[in-house]
Amino acid sequence: MAIRGDNSAAKVAPGGVLEFFAGGGLAGIGLASAGFHTLMANDIDAAKARAFRANHHDTPLHEGDVWDLTTADLPGTPDLCWASSPCQDVSLAGARGGLEARRSGAFWGFWRLMKGLADEGRAPRAIAIENVVGLLTSAGGRDFAAVCQALTEGGYRVGALEMDAGLWLPQSRPRLFIVGLKDAAGAEAAPGIFHSPRLIAAHDRLPEAVKANWAWWSLPAPPRRNLDLAALLEPDAAVDWFDANQTQDLLALSAPLHRARLEAALASGERRVAAAFRRVRTETGVKVQRLELRLDGLAGCLRTPSGGSSRQYVLVCEAGQVRARRLTGRETARLMGLAEAYRLPGSESAALKLMGDAVAVPVVRALAEGLLAPALGLRVLKGEGIAA
Ligand SMILES: C[S@@+](CC[C@H](N)C(=O)[O-])C[C@H]1O[C@@H](n2cnc3c(N)ncnc32)[C@H](O)[C@@H]1O
């Protein structure tokens, strides 16, 4: 549903969220599990919009460019605006044109709307911006400084957390969450567990005026994770395995150290599950395809597949044999913390793209329950939403 016309006077219950760069709506799912509710979402991509609508029947979605939205499209006065803006230009894996580049520059389309809401007396009390940790260093740190500066000028106390989905789920997925709050409740005097050395270094590079406005937001540490990759895989009989030649071709790409790890897993005689990822490495000046393995019970960070090179594989060592296959779309959804009821696109590649771009649900929930709701003075009523 595209919603046009003036929505600005709409009455909004506590915990209302505007979800920008919504993709498949995983931020909204994490926020909803902490009692927030999405008033309106926006995404430019038709496939993402289909996935969003399939899973959020009652949430108005504005499908289109964030630059085409006006404040009249945004309902009422939201408590929170969430932006998971595109990361390709700030990612360590990308060309790093930064927030001035075409795709990641969409952040400023979002920020223009935040300024517009403030001009109309409808500024959200909280803003959360999710991105890759590459934002800490892209453009020599100027991108991170620009975002923190914008929040500071907008009247928000600003701070950031680096949260790795691996604390909640069997996927290593470090992400940066920059949070602006009109009130500073929840800030610690010094860095805590969600402030990595690279985040502290980025803070040190900020302009003095922004540093003076900085808050070390704190969150409780989650309970120890008790789920590993093997526990969320499909049954062996339900998936397609590579034949012997395909398996050999794949294993031939592994570097000696990774191959040795696999041999040790085989020698253990136990069933061992490895996550594997194909990537291009430069070795002695030459680019080579490598298969990287991990046997620590975690999948590597899911990415959007491009030309098959960023597909993830599952290797199972058992009874002296290695079997290999691709990770399925449903398994990637589980690695993002989604319930089985989440409707994935019909095509595997669309499902992998959707999940590779998404934010992990329990991480959003932890941020919402541990920082956003308390800072907004909202009480999360278990199973009943939120109260002021
Ligand atoms: C990193 S993904 C966020 C995914 C989302 N958090 C989720 O959990 O699925 C960035 C999203 O921004 C969308 N996007 C990119 N440029 C945009 C623009 N100019 N206007 C609106 N959406 C845009 C992409 O289609 C993509 O879904």
The ligand as an SDF file (V2000), in Angstrom:
LIG
                    3D

 27 29  0  0  0  0  0  0  0  0999 V2000
   20.5540   -3.1060    4.9230 C   0  0  0  0  0  0  0  0  0  0  0  0
   19.0140   -3.3230    4.1540 S   0  0  0  0  0  0  0  0  0  0  0  0
   17.9290   -3.2310    5.5460 C   0  0  0  0  0  0  0  0  0  0  0  0
   17.1300   -4.4760    5.7330 C   0  0  0  0  0  0  0  0  0  0  0  0
   16.1860   -4.5100    6.9020 C   0  0  0  0  0  0  0  0  0  0  0  0
   16.7070   -3.9800    8.1340 N   0  0  0  0  0  0  0  0  0  0  0  0
   15.7340   -5.9390    7.1530 C   0  0  0  0  0  0  0  0  0  0  0  0
   15.8450   -6.3940    8.2700 O   0  0  0  0  0  0  0  0  0  0  0  0
   15.3280   -6.6290    6.2260 O   0  0  0  0  0  0  0  0  0  0  0  0
   18.8020   -1.7610    3.3730 C   0  0  0  0  0  0  0  0  0  0  0  0
   17.4720   -1.6060    2.6790 C   0  0  0  0  0  0  0  0  0  0  0  0
   17.3980   -0.2720    2.1590 O   0  0  0  0  0  0  0  0  0  0  0  0
   16.6480   -0.2960    0.9570 C   0  0  0  0  0  0  0  0  0  0  0  0
   16.9820    0.9310    0.2170 N   0  0  0  0  0  0  0  0  0  0  0  0
   18.1320    1.2090   -0.4250 C   0  0  0  0  0  0  0  0  0  0  0  0
   18.0920    2.4390   -0.9690 N   0  0  0  0  0  0  0  0  0  0  0  0
   16.8820    2.9720   -0.6460 C   0  0  0  0  0  0  0  0  0  0  0  0
   16.2460    4.2090   -0.9330 C   0  0  0  0  0  0  0  0  0  0  0  0
   16.8410    5.1470   -1.6620 N   0  0  0  0  0  0  0  0  0  0  0  0
   15.0060    4.4140   -0.4530 N   0  0  0  0  0  0  0  0  0  0  0  0
   14.3750    3.4580    0.2840 C   0  0  0  0  0  0  0  0  0  0  0  0
   14.9310    2.2440    0.5600 N   0  0  0  0  0  0  0  0  0  0  0  0
   16.1690    2.0040    0.1080 C   0  0  0  0  0  0  0  0  0  0  0  0
   17.0940   -1.6030    0.2960 C   0  0  0  0  0  0  0  0  0  0  0  0
   16.1300   -2.0670   -0.6290 O   0  0  0  0  0  0  0  0  0  0  0  0
   17.2660   -2.5340    1.4940 C   0  0  0  0  0  0  0  0  0  0  0  0
   16.1200   -3.3180    1.7280 O   0  0  0  0  0  0  0  0  0  0  0  0
  1  2  1  0
  2  3  1  0
  2 10  1  0
  3  4  1  0
  4  5  1  0
  5  6  1  0
  5  7  1  0
  7  8  2  0
  7  9  1  0
 10 11  1  0
 11 12  1  0
 11 26  1  0
 12 13  1  0
 13 14  1  0
 13 24  1  0
 14 15  1  0
 14 23  1  0
 15 16  2  0
 16 17  1  0
 17 18  1  0
 17 23  2  0
 18 19  1  0
 18 20  2  0
 20 21  1  0
 21 22  2  0
 22 23  1  0
 24 25  1  0
 24 26  1  0
 26 27  1  0
M  CHG  2   2   1   9  -1
M  END
$$$$
